[in-house]
Amino acid sequence: MELNAQGIDCCINHVARILQGKDLRARNGKGFKYRARIESKTNVSNNLLARRFEVDEPNRKWVSDITYIRVGRSWLYLAVVIDLFSRKVIGWSLDNHMREGLILEAFNMAVSCRDIEKSVLLHSDRGVQYRGHEYQHALKEKGILCSMSRKGNCWDNAVMESFFGRLKVELIYAENYKTVEDIHAGIFEYIEIFYNKQRRHSAIGYMCPNEYEKQYNQLNVSTFCG
């Protein structure tokens, strides 16, 4: 799709033959075995999203999650908020802890840059951070409806799982970062410069998130003016 957009006429099989001839392979993820967590029932919400990941306008359905990233002998934690309409990352936070403040920072970034005049549904897993009183209060204060995955069911938040999988394959495993400073810079560039502005996404017609939202806004302005 990227080559065709640049005016280079080719197909998947042609690219595959070139890769094979040069002994190149696409990057693939590492195996992961999911283990269900034992969690309390405090502040648990129903699965209102119910795997309905499609939406026809922005700021109606958001998803969020946390992932672990190893740097040398230590760990960093990345919290992300994505708008399901365009698959755009609208909020994120990276730190050396995974306390409630991590997801609040990502959440605050999201609400500060988006128009949430209409009702918004924000889906996550049942992690202790998302059940935290401060986070739940922030949702209620903004009038945002909380949805949570069923216990031990990672597929209820499949879009976030997919994003983290591609992030690790395309950036983390490939770069093998050794310092915290380098990984901060790398994730910023991946999200803000590559993913939102350049990376084509099959779920939105092989457009990048920013271009998809731009097209939507232009169509709505034209319809309104007409």
ZADO-75435 format. One record per atom (N, C-alpha, C): residue number from 1; residue in three letters; atom name; x, y, z. Coordinates in steps of 0.1 Angstrom, whole numbers. Example, Ala and Ser with C-alpha at 12.3 -4.5 7.8 and 13.67 -1.06 7.14 Angstrom:
> 1 Ala N 132 -57 78
> 1 Ala CA 123 -45 78
> 1 Ala C 132 -33 78
> 2 Ser N 128 -22 71
> 2 Ser CA 137 -11 71
> 2 Ser C 129 0 79
REM end
This chain:
> 1 Met N 8 -12 0
> 1 Met CA 0 0 0
> 1 Met C 9 13 0
> 2 Glu N 19 12 8
> 2 Glu CA 28 24 8
> 2 Glu C 35 26 -5
> 3 Leu N 40 16 -11
> 3 Leu CA 47 17 -24
> 3 Leu C 37 22 -35
> 4 Asn N 25 17 -35
> 4 Asn CA 15 21 -45
> 4 Asn C 11 36 -43
> 5 Ala N 11 40 -30
> 5 Ala CA 8 54 -28
> 5 Ala C 19 63 -33
> 6 Gln N 31 58 -34
> 6 Gln CA 42 66 -39
> 6 Gln C 43 65 -54
> 7 Gly N 34 58 -61
> 7 Gly CA 34 57 -75
> 7 Gly C 42 45 -80
> 8 Ile N 45 36 -72
> 8 Ile CA 53 24 -76
> 8 Ile C 43 13 -77
> 9 Asp N 41 8 -90
> 9 Asp CA 31 -2 -92
> 9 Asp C 37 -16 -89
> 10 Cys N 31 -22 -78
> 10 Cys CA 36 -36 -74
> 10 Cys C 25 -42 -66
> 11 Cys N 26 -55 -63
> 11 Cys CA 16 -62 -55
> 11 Cys C 24 -70 -44
> 12 Ile N 16 -76 -35
> 12 Ile CA 22 -83 -24
> 12 Ile C 31 -94 -28
> 13 Asn N 28 -102 -38
> 13 Asn CA 36 -113 -42
> 13 Asn C 50 -108 -48
> 14 His N 49 -96 -55
> 14 His CA 62 -91 -61
> 14 His C 71 -86 -49
> 15 Val N 65 -80 -39
> 15 Val CA 74 -76 -28
> 15 Val C 79 -88 -21
> 16 Ala N 71 -98 -19
> 16 Ala CA 75 -110 -12
> 16 Ala C 87 -117 -19
> 17 Arg N 86 -117 -33
> 17 Arg CA 97 -123 -40
> 17 Arg C 110 -115 -38
> 18 Ile N 109 -102 -38
> 18 Ile CA 121 -94 -36
> 18 Ile C 127 -97 -22
> 19 Leu N 118 -97 -12
> 19 Leu CA 123 -100 2
> 19 Leu C 130 -114 2
> 20 Gln N 123 -123 -4
> 20 Gln CA 129 -137 -4
> 20 Gln C 143 -137 -10
> 21 Gly N 144 -130 -22
> 21 Gly CA 156 -130 -29
> 21 Gly C 168 -124 -21
> 22 Lys N 164 -114 -12
> 22 Lys CA 175 -108 -4
> 22 Lys C 175 -114 10
> 23 Asp N 169 -125 12
> 23 Asp CA 169 -132 25
> 23 Asp C 164 -123 36
> 24 Leu N 153 -116 34
> 24 Leu CA 147 -107 44
> 24 Leu C 134 -112 48
> 25 Arg N 130 -110 60
> 25 Arg CA 117 -114 66
> 25 Arg C 111 -102 74
> 26 Ala N 98 -102 74
> 26 Ala CA 91 -92 82
> 26 Ala C 94 -95 97
> 27 Arg N 94 -85 105
> 27 Arg CA 95 -86 120
> 27 Arg C 83 -93 126
> 28 Asn N 85 -102 134
> 28 Asn CA 74 -109 141
> 28 Asn C 75 -107 156
> 29 Gly N 64 -108 163
> 29 Gly CA 64 -107 177
> 29 Gly C 69 -119 185
> 30 Lys N 70 -118 198
> 30 Lys CA 75 -129 206
> 30 Lys C 63 -135 212
> 31 Gly N 64 -148 215
> 31 Gly CA 53 -155 222
> 31 Gly C 50 -150 235
> 32 Phe N 37 -149 238
> 32 Phe CA 32 -144 251
> 32 Phe C 21 -153 256
> 33 Lys N 23 -158 269
> 33 Lys CA 13 -166 275
> 33 Lys C 5 -158 285
> 34 Tyr N -8 -157 282
> 34 Tyr CA -16 -148 291
> 34 Tyr C -20 -156 303
> 35 Arg N -19 -150 315
> 35 Arg CA -23 -156 328
> 35 Arg C -34 -147 334
> 36 Ala N -45 -152 337
> 36 Ala CA -56 -144 343
> 36 Ala C -51 -139 357
> 37 Arg N -55 -127 360
> 37 Arg CA -52 -121 373
> 37 Arg C -63 -124 383
> 38 Ile N -59 -125 395
> 38 Ile CA -68 -126 406
> 38 Ile C -71 -112 412
> 39 Glu N -83 -107 410
> 39 Glu CA -85 -93 413
> 39 Glu C -97 -92 422
> 40 Ser N -98 -81 429
> 40 Ser CA -110 -79 438
> 40 Ser C -121 -73 429
> 41 Lys N -133 -71 436
> 41 Lys CA -144 -66 428
> 41 Lys C -146 -51 430
> 42 Thr N -136 -44 436
> 42 Thr CA -138 -30 439
> 42 Thr C -137 -22 426
> 43 Asn N -148 -14 423
> 43 Asn CA -148 -5 412
> 43 Asn C -148 -12 398
> 44 Val N -153 -24 398
> 44 Val CA -153 -31 385
> 44 Val C -165 -27 377
> 45 Ser N -163 -24 364
> 45 Ser CA -174 -20 355
> 45 Ser C -177 -31 346
> 46 Asn N -189 -31 340
> 46 Asn CA -193 -41 330
> 46 Asn C -186 -39 317
> 47 Asn N -186 -49 309
> 47 Asn CA -180 -48 296
> 47 Asn C -190 -42 286
> 48 Leu N -191 -29 287
> 48 Leu CA -201 -21 278
> 48 Leu C -196 -21 264
> 49 Leu N -183 -21 262
> 49 Leu CA -178 -21 248
> 49 Leu C -182 -33 240
> 50 Ala N -181 -45 247
> 50 Ala CA -185 -58 241
> 50 Ala C -179 -61 228
> 51 Arg N -166 -57 226
> 51 Arg CA -158 -59 214
> 51 Arg C -164 -52 202
> 52 Arg N -172 -42 204
> 52 Arg CA -177 -34 193
> 52 Arg C -167 -23 190
> 53 Phe N -157 -26 183
> 53 Phe CA -146 -17 181
> 53 Phe C -148 -6 170
> 54 Glu N -158 -9 162
> 54 Glu CA -161 1 151
> 54 Glu C -169 13 156
> 55 Val N -167 24 151
> 55 Val CA -174 36 155
> 55 Val C -173 46 144
> 56 Asp N -184 54 141
> 56 Asp CA -185 63 129
> 56 Asp C -181 77 132
> 57 Glu N -177 81 144
> 57 Glu CA -173 94 146
> 57 Glu C -163 94 158
> 58 Pro N -154 105 158
> 58 Pro CA -144 105 169
> 58 Pro C -150 108 183
> 59 Asn N -142 105 193
> 59 Asn CA -145 108 207
> 59 Asn C -158 102 212
> 60 Arg N -161 90 208
> 60 Arg CA -172 82 213
> 60 Arg C -168 69 220
> 61 Lys N -157 63 215
> 61 Lys CA -152 51 221
> 61 Lys C -136 52 222
> 62 Trp N -131 52 234
> 62 Trp CA -117 51 237
> 62 Trp C -113 38 243
> 63 Val N -101 34 242
> 63 Val CA -95 22 249
> 63 Val C -82 26 255
> 64 Ser N -79 19 266
> 64 Ser CA -66 22 273
> 64 Ser C -61 9 279
> 65 Asp N -47 10 281
> 65 Asp CA -41 -2 287
> 65 Asp C -26 2 291
> 66 Ile N -20 -7 298
> 66 Ile CA -6 -5 302
> 66 Ile C 2 -17 297
> 67 Thr N 15 -14 293
> 67 Thr CA 24 -25 289
> 67 Thr C 37 -23 296
> 68 Tyr N 45 -34 297
> 68 Tyr CA 58 -34 303
> 68 Tyr C 69 -34 292
> 69 Ile N 79 -26 294
> 69 Ile CA 90 -25 285
> 69 Ile C 103 -27 292
> 70 Arg N 111 -37 289
> 70 Arg CA 124 -39 296
> 70 Arg C 135 -31 290
> 71 Val N 143 -24 299
> 71 Val CA 154 -16 294
> 71 Val C 166 -20 303
> 72 Gly N 175 -28 297
> 72 Gly CA 186 -33 305
> 72 Gly C 181 -42 315
> 73 Arg N 184 -39 328
> 73 Arg CA 180 -47 339
> 73 Arg C 167 -42 346
> 74 Ser N 162 -31 341
> 74 Ser CA 150 -25 347
> 74 Ser C 138 -25 338
> 75 Trp N 127 -20 343
> 75 Trp CA 114 -20 335
> 75 Trp C 109 -6 335
> 76 Leu N 103 -3 323
> 76 Leu CA 95 9 322
> 76 Leu C 80 5 319
> 77 Tyr N 71 14 321
> 77 Tyr CA 57 11 319
> 77 Tyr C 50 22 311
> 78 Leu N 43 18 300
> 78 Leu CA 37 27 291
> 78 Leu C 22 25 291
> 79 Ala N 15 36 294
> 79 Ala CA 1 37 294
> 79 Ala C -4 45 282
> 80 Val N -14 40 275
> 80 Val CA -18 46 262
> 80 Val C -33 47 262
> 81 Val N -38 57 256
> 81 Val CA -53 59 253
> 81 Val C -54 61 238
> 82 Ile N -63 53 232
> 82 Ile CA -65 53 217
> 82 Ile C -80 56 214
> 83 Asp N -82 64 204
> 83 Asp CA -96 67 199
> 83 Asp C -99 56 189
> 84 Leu N -109 48 191
> 84 Leu CA -112 37 182
> 84 Leu C -117 42 168
> 85 Phe N -122 54 167
> 85 Phe CA -126 59 154
> 85 Phe C -115 59 144
> 86 Ser N -104 65 148
> 86 Ser CA -92 66 139
> 86 Ser C -80 58 143
> 87 Arg N -81 51 154
> 87 Arg CA -70 43 160
> 87 Arg C -58 52 163
> 88 Lys N -61 65 166
> 88 Lys CA -51 75 169
> 88 Lys C -48 74 184
> 89 Val N -35 75 187
> 89 Val CA -30 76 201
> 89 Val C -33 90 205
> 90 Ile N -42 92 215
> 90 Ile CA -45 106 219
> 90 Ile C -40 109 233
> 91 Gly N -34 99 240
> 91 Gly CA -28 101 253
> 91 Gly C -19 90 256
> 92 Trp N -7 93 262
> 92 Trp CA 2 83 266
> 92 Trp C 11 88 277
> 93 Ser N 17 79 285
> 93 Ser CA 26 82 296
> 93 Ser C 36 71 298
> 94 Leu N 49 74 299
> 94 Leu CA 59 65 302
> 94 Leu C 67 68 314
> 95 Asp N 68 58 323
> 95 Asp CA 75 60 336
> 95 Asp C 81 47 341
> 96 Asn N 88 49 353
> 96 Asn CA 94 37 359
> 96 Asn C 85 30 369
> 97 His N 72 34 370
> 97 His CA 63 28 379
> 97 His C 50 26 371
> 98 Met N 41 18 377
> 98 Met CA 28 16 371
> 98 Met C 16 19 381
> 99 Arg N 19 29 389
> 99 Arg CA 9 33 398
> 99 Arg C -2 41 391
> 100 Glu N -13 44 398
> 100 Glu CA -25 51 392
> 100 Glu C -21 64 385
> 101 Gly N -11 71 390
> 101 Gly CA -7 83 383
> 101 Gly C -2 81 369
> 102 Leu N 2 69 365
> 102 Leu CA 7 67 352
> 102 Leu C -5 67 342
> 103 Ile N -16 61 345
> 103 Ile CA -28 61 336
> 103 Ile C -35 75 337
> 104 Leu N -34 81 348
> 104 Leu CA -40 95 349
> 104 Leu C -33 105 340
> 105 Glu N -20 103 339
> 105 Glu CA -13 112 330
> 105 Glu C -17 110 316
> 106 Ala N -18 98 312
> 106 Ala CA -22 95 298
> 106 Ala C -37 99 296
> 107 Phe N -45 97 306
> 107 Phe CA -59 102 305
> 107 Phe C -60 117 304
> 108 Asn N -53 124 312
> 108 Asn CA -53 139 312
> 108 Asn C -48 144 298
> 109 Met N -38 138 292
> 109 Met CA -34 142 279
> 109 Met C -45 140 269
> 110 Ala N -52 129 270
> 110 Ala CA -63 126 260
> 110 Ala C -74 136 262
> 111 Val N -79 139 274
> 111 Val CA -90 148 275
> 111 Val C -86 163 272
> 112 Ser N -73 166 273
> 112 Ser CA -69 180 271
> 112 Ser C -68 183 256
> 113 Cys N -67 173 248
> 113 Cys CA -65 175 233
> 113 Cys C -77 171 225
> 114 Arg N -88 166 231
> 114 Arg CA -100 162 224
> 114 Arg C -113 169 228
> 115 Asp N -122 170 219
> 115 Asp CA -135 175 221
> 115 Asp C -144 164 227
> 116 Ile N -148 165 239
> 116 Ile CA -156 154 245
> 116 Ile C -170 160 249
> 117 Glu N -176 168 241
> 117 Glu CA -189 173 244
> 117 Glu C -200 162 244
> 118 Lys N -198 152 235
> 118 Lys CA -207 141 235
> 118 Lys C -203 130 245
> 119 Ser N -211 120 247
> 119 Ser CA -208 109 256
> 119 Ser C -196 101 251
> 120 Val N -187 98 260
> 120 Val CA -175 90 256
> 120 Val C -175 77 265
> 121 Leu N -172 66 258
> 121 Leu CA -170 54 266
> 121 Leu C -155 51 266
> 122 Leu N -149 48 278
> 122 Leu CA -135 45 279
> 122 Leu C -134 31 284
> 123 His N -128 22 276
> 123 His CA -126 8 280
> 123 His C -112 5 284
> 124 Ser N -111 -4 294
> 124 Ser CA -98 -9 298
> 124 Ser C -99 -23 304
> 125 Asp N -89 -29 309
> 125 Asp CA -90 -41 316
> 125 Asp C -94 -38 331
> 126 Arg N -93 -49 339
> 126 Arg CA -97 -47 353
> 126 Arg C -85 -44 363
> 127 Gly N -74 -40 357
> 127 Gly CA -62 -37 365
> 127 Gly C -65 -28 376
> 128 Val N -57 -29 387
> 128 Val CA -59 -22 399
> 128 Val C -58 -7 397
> 129 Gln N -50 -3 387
> 129 Gln CA -49 12 384
> 129 Gln C -62 17 379
> 130 Tyr N -69 10 370
> 130 Tyr CA -81 14 364
> 130 Tyr C -93 13 374
> 131 Arg N -91 6 384
> 131 Arg CA -102 5 395
> 131 Arg C -99 15 406
> 132 Gly N -88 23 405
> 132 Gly CA -84 32 415
> 132 Gly C -95 43 417
> 133 His N -96 48 429
> 133 His CA -106 58 432
> 133 His C -103 71 425
> 134 Glu N -91 75 424
> 134 Glu CA -87 88 417
> 134 Glu C -91 87 402
> 135 Tyr N -87 76 396
> 135 Tyr CA -90 75 382
> 135 Tyr C -106 74 379
> 136 Gln N -113 67 387
> 136 Gln CA -127 66 386
> 136 Gln C -134 80 388
> 137 His N -128 87 398
> 137 His CA -134 101 400
> 137 His C -131 110 388
> 138 Ala N -119 108 381
> 138 Ala CA -116 116 370
> 138 Ala C -126 113 358
> 139 Leu N -129 101 357
> 139 Leu CA -139 97 346
> 139 Leu C -153 103 349
> 140 Lys N -157 102 361
> 140 Lys CA -170 108 365
> 140 Lys C -171 123 363
> 141 Glu N -160 129 367
> 141 Glu CA -159 144 366
> 141 Glu C -160 149 351
> 142 Lys N -155 141 342
> 142 Lys CA -155 144 328
> 142 Lys C -168 138 321
> 143 Gly N -176 131 329
> 143 Gly CA -188 125 323
> 143 Gly C -185 114 313
> 144 Ile N -174 107 316
> 144 Ile CA -170 96 307
> 144 Ile C -174 82 313
> 145 Leu N -180 74 305
> 145 Leu CA -186 61 309
> 145 Leu C -175 51 309
> 146 Cys N -174 43 320
> 146 Cys CA -163 33 322
> 146 Cys C -168 20 317
> 147 Ser N -159 13 310
> 147 Ser CA -162 -1 305
> 147 Ser C -149 -9 308
> 148 Met N -151 -22 312
> 148 Met CA -139 -30 315
> 148 Met C -141 -44 309
> 149 Ser N -129 -50 306
> 149 Ser CA -129 -63 300
> 149 Ser C -134 -73 310
> 150 Arg N -139 -84 306
> 150 Arg CA -142 -95 315
> 150 Arg C -130 -101 321
> 151 Lys N -131 -107 332
> 151 Lys CA -120 -113 339
> 151 Lys C -112 -123 331
> 152 Gly N -99 -120 329
> 152 Gly CA -90 -129 322
> 152 Gly C -92 -130 307
> 153 Asn N -99 -120 301
> 153 Asn CA -102 -120 287
> 153 Asn C -95 -108 280
> 154 Cys N -83 -111 275
> 154 Cys CA -75 -100 269
> 154 Cys C -81 -96 255
> 155 Trp N -89 -104 249
> 155 Trp CA -95 -101 236
> 155 Trp C -106 -90 237
> 156 Asp N -111 -88 249
> 156 Asp CA -121 -77 250
> 156 Asp C -114 -64 248
> 157 Asn N -101 -63 249
> 157 Asn CA -94 -51 246
> 157 Asn C -84 -53 235
> 158 Ala N -88 -60 224
> 158 Ala CA -79 -64 214
> 158 Ala C -72 -53 206
> 159 Val N -78 -42 205
> 159 Val CA -72 -31 197
> 159 Val C -59 -26 205
> 160 Met N -60 -25 218
> 160 Met CA -48 -21 226
> 160 Met C -38 -32 225
> 161 Glu N -42 -45 226
> 161 Glu CA -32 -56 225
> 161 Glu C -25 -55 212
> 162 Ser N -32 -52 201
> 162 Ser CA -26 -52 188
> 162 Ser C -16 -40 187
> 163 Phe N -20 -28 193
> 163 Phe CA -11 -17 192
> 163 Phe C 2 -20 199
> 164 Phe N 1 -25 211
> 164 Phe CA 13 -28 219
> 164 Phe C 22 -39 212
> 165 Gly N 15 -48 206
> 165 Gly CA 22 -58 198
> 165 Gly C 30 -53 187
> 166 Arg N 24 -44 179
> 166 Arg CA 31 -37 168
> 166 Arg C 42 -28 173
> 167 Leu N 39 -20 184
> 167 Leu CA 49 -11 189
> 167 Leu C 62 -19 193
> 168 Lys N 60 -31 199
> 168 Lys CA 72 -39 204
> 168 Lys C 79 -45 192
> 169 Val N 72 -50 182
> 169 Val CA 78 -56 170
> 169 Val C 85 -45 162
> 170 Glu N 79 -34 159
> 170 Glu CA 84 -24 150
> 170 Glu C 95 -15 157
> 171 Leu N 94 -14 170
> 171 Leu CA 103 -4 177
> 171 Leu C 112 -11 188
> 172 Ile N 105 -16 198
> 172 Ile CA 113 -21 210
> 172 Ile C 122 -32 207
> 173 Tyr N 117 -43 201
> 173 Tyr CA 126 -55 199
> 173 Tyr C 136 -51 188
> 174 Ala N 133 -43 179
> 174 Ala CA 142 -40 168
> 174 Ala C 154 -31 173
> 175 Glu N 150 -21 182
> 175 Glu CA 161 -12 186
> 175 Glu C 169 -17 198
> 176 Asn N 162 -25 206
> 176 Asn CA 169 -31 218
> 176 Asn C 176 -20 227
> 177 Tyr N 167 -11 231
> 177 Tyr CA 172 1 239
> 177 Tyr C 180 -3 251
> 178 Lys N 190 5 255
> 178 Lys CA 198 3 266
> 178 Lys C 196 13 277
> 179 Thr N 191 25 274
> 179 Thr CA 190 36 283
> 179 Thr C 176 41 283
> 180 Val N 172 47 295
> 180 Val CA 158 52 296
> 180 Val C 156 64 287
> 181 Glu N 167 72 286
> 181 Glu CA 166 84 277
> 181 Glu C 163 81 263
> 182 Asp N 170 70 258
> 182 Asp CA 168 66 244
> 182 Asp C 154 61 242
> 183 Ile N 149 53 251
> 183 Ile CA 136 47 249
> 183 Ile C 125 58 250
> 184 His N 126 68 258
> 184 His CA 117 79 259
> 184 His C 116 86 245
> 185 Ala N 128 89 239
> 185 Ala CA 129 96 226
> 185 Ala C 123 87 215
> 186 Gly N 126 74 216
> 186 Gly CA 121 65 206
> 186 Gly C 106 63 206
> 187 Ile N 100 62 218
> 187 Ile CA 86 61 219
> 187 Ile C 79 74 214
> 188 Phe N 84 85 218
> 188 Phe CA 78 98 214
> 188 Phe C 78 98 198
> 189 Glu N 89 95 192
> 189 Glu CA 90 96 178
> 189 Glu C 81 85 171
> 190 Tyr N 80 73 177
> 190 Tyr CA 71 63 171
> 190 Tyr C 57 67 172
> 191 Ile N 52 73 183
> 191 Ile CA 38 76 185
> 191 Ile C 34 89 177
> 192 Glu N 42 100 180
> 192 Glu CA 38 113 176
> 192 Glu C 42 116 161
> 193 Ile N 52 109 157
> 193 Ile CA 57 112 143
> 193 Ile C 54 101 133
> 194 Phe N 56 89 137
> 194 Phe CA 54 78 128
> 194 Phe C 39 72 129
> 195 Tyr N 35 67 140
> 195 Tyr CA 22 61 141
> 195 Tyr C 10 70 138
> 196 Asn N 9 81 144
> 196 Asn CA -2 90 142
> 196 Asn C -2 97 128
> 197 Lys N 10 100 123
> 197 Lys CA 11 108 111
> 197 Lys C 15 100 98
> 198 Gln N 20 88 100
> 198 Gln CA 25 81 88
> 198 Gln C 21 67 86
> 199 Arg N 19 60 97
> 199 Arg CA 17 45 96
> 199 Arg C 3 42 91
> 200 Arg N 2 34 80
> 200 Arg CA -11 31 75
> 200 Arg C -17 20 83
> 201 His N -30 21 84
> 201 His CA -38 11 93
> 201 His C -49 5 85
> 202 Ser N -49 -8 85
> 202 Ser CA -59 -16 77
> 202 Ser C -73 -13 81
> 203 Ala N -75 -10 94
> 203 Ala CA -89 -8 99
> 203 Ala C -95 5 95
> 204 Ile N -87 14 90
> 204 Ile CA -92 27 85
> 204 Ile C -88 29 70
> 205 Gly N -89 19 62
> 205 Gly CA -87 20 48
> 205 Gly C -72 23 44
> 206 Tyr N -63 18 52
> 206 Tyr CA -49 20 49
> 206 Tyr C -45 35 48
> 207 Met N -51 42 58
> 207 Met CA -47 56 59
> 207 Met C -40 57 73
> 208 Cys N -33 68 76
> 208 Cys CA -28 70 89
> 208 Cys C -39 77 97
> 209 Pro N -38 76 111
> 209 Pro CA -48 82 119
> 209 Pro C -51 97 117
> 210 Asn N -40 105 116
> 210 Asn CA -42 119 114
> 210 Asn C -49 122 101
> 211 Glu N -46 115 90
> 211 Glu CA -52 118 77
> 211 Glu C -66 113 77
> 212 Tyr N -69 102 84
> 212 Tyr CA -83 97 85
> 212 Tyr C -92 108 92
> 213 Glu N -87 113 103
> 213 Glu CA -95 123 110
> 213 Glu C -96 136 102
> 214 Lys N -86 140 95
> 214 Lys CA -86 152 86
> 214 Lys C -97 150 75
> 215 Gln N -97 138 69
> 215 Gln CA -107 136 59
> 215 Gln C -121 136 65
> 216 Tyr N -123 131 76
> 216 Tyr CA -136 131 83
> 216 Tyr C -141 145 86
> 217 Asn N -132 153 91
> 217 Asn CA -135 167 94
> 217 Asn C -138 175 81
> 218 Gln N -131 173 71
> 218 Gln CA -134 180 58
> 218 Gln C -147 176 52
> 219 Leu N -151 163 53
> 219 Leu CA -164 158 48
> 219 Leu C -175 164 56
> 220 Asn N -173 165 69
> 220 Asn CA -184 171 78
> 220 Asn C -186 186 76
> 221 Val N -175 193 73
> 221 Val CA -176 207 71
> 221 Val C -183 209 57
> 222 Ser N -180 201 47
> 222 Ser CA -186 202 34
> 222 Ser C -201 199 35
> 223 Thr N -204 189 43
> 223 Thr CA -219 185 44
> 223 Thr C -226 196 51
> 224 Phe N -220 202 62
> 224 Phe CA -226 213 69
> 224 Phe C -229 225 61
> 225 Cys N -218 229 53
> 225 Cys CA -219 240 44
> 225 Cys C -229 238 33
> 226 Gly N -230 226 28
> 226 Gly CA -240 223 18
> 226 Gly C -254 224 22
REM end
